[in-house]
Amino acid sequence: MSRPEPFIQLLPRDRRLAGVLWRSGAMSRSQLHRLTGVHPNLVGVTAQRLIDLGILRDAAPVVEGRGRPSAAMEVDPASRNIVGISIAPGGVEAVRLNLRGEPLAPPERIAIRSDVDTINAARKLLTQQIDHKTLAIGVSITGLIDLRNRTLLFSSALPEARDVSLAPLYESAGDVPVVLDNDQHAVAAWWLLVQRVDPREDALLVELRDGRLGASMLAGGPPNRGCVLAGNELGHTRLPIETPVCYCGHAGCLERIFSTAYLATLGVTRPLARVIAEPGADAAALAKVIDLLAYGLANAVNFLRPHRLVIINPFASPPFMDQLDRAIRPRLLPALAERVRIEGAPEPAGESVAAAWLGLAWVFHPSWSQPNGEADVETPPATVGE
């Protein structure tokens, strides 16, 4: 295996200009200057640096009014890659994306049978995926993370373990930047870049799966950081409902309510996904689940006041989303009910793909956190290759 090149520090200006080209496509240096207000000389220096790093490349000339076409730049899909590693209940998955977010090969997965094997499996897959073209590594994990000490505090991926060291992943990464975050923030990175939304709009993203419910609050672009690295633990909002016990040790968690296991306590024998697709005789049980889910989501919206509530789910069922919308809105404050947009969105194409988008967000979204949670500092960059 060929080793990656030394650590690359991307400055705020690097990320700002690269992000404009990500969103807008190929453009000339003069167009980039007019759009961003950055001095033409700095645009030229930054553009050349990003080309030298393999993040941008020369593109076909663009026509700007009268005169000869101008030399243009665009995101380079061939020179670099981003590795994504996801650690989730049941397994570890890895994939490699180009800088356009396109998989270079199908994801690789290792099923996990014990907590002891999880970090070793992640390290093995990372070692197999990383190469000399790797620009960054995105790592997503369910649960709560102490980023300063690189420790996994509490996770559904390792329900019996506490304070698990993540240092082996950093050792395998070497000098390549590691962007570590909760799995819900990985989905948020994907959504933010793919949807190209106005970063001034706050959004509450909620991902629904059978027995899993996570959330990410995007405040002015990136997610709020909190006292520990974690998603917004909306799934562990508890209602006074008897459910199977959650891995957190309590009953009544919202993610236990939105599950096949809870439907079984209501006398339903089919999986949740089948009931959502074709409610039939189980429509009343599904309506109860949706009603309870709506309580939790409406309380979150009333508390956070987002512009958007985005429901990311694998259930391609407009009736389900319509029913959920109708259950949420009456529970919102009237002023919010008139203004908050409730919309559905598909899932990313795999958990490791979402993890890799953490690395892409570091490159192309100027307000996303630096690797290891470091703050952006505008310091002179080292010469490429040093």
Buried (B, 14 or more C-beta within 10 A) or exposed (E): EEEBBEEBBBBEBBBBBBBBBBEEEBBBBBBBBBBBEBEEEEBBBBBBBBBEBBBBBEBEEBEBEEEEEBBBBBBBBEBBBBBBBBBBBEBBBBBBBBBEBEBBEEBBBBEBEEBEBBBEBBBBBBEEBBBEBBBBBBBBBBBBBBBEEBBBBBBBBBBEBEEBEBEBBBEBBBEBBBBBBBBBBBBBBBBBBBEEBEBEEBBBBBBBBBBBBBBBBBBEBBBEBEEBBBBBBBBBBBBEBEBBEBBBEEBBBBBBBBBBEBBBEEEBEBBBBBBBBEBEEBEEBBEBBBBBBBBBBBBBBBEBEBBBBBBBBEBEBEEBBEBBBEBBBEBBEEEBBEEBEBEBBEBBEBBBBBBBBBBBBBBBBBBBBBBEBEEBEEEEBEEBEE
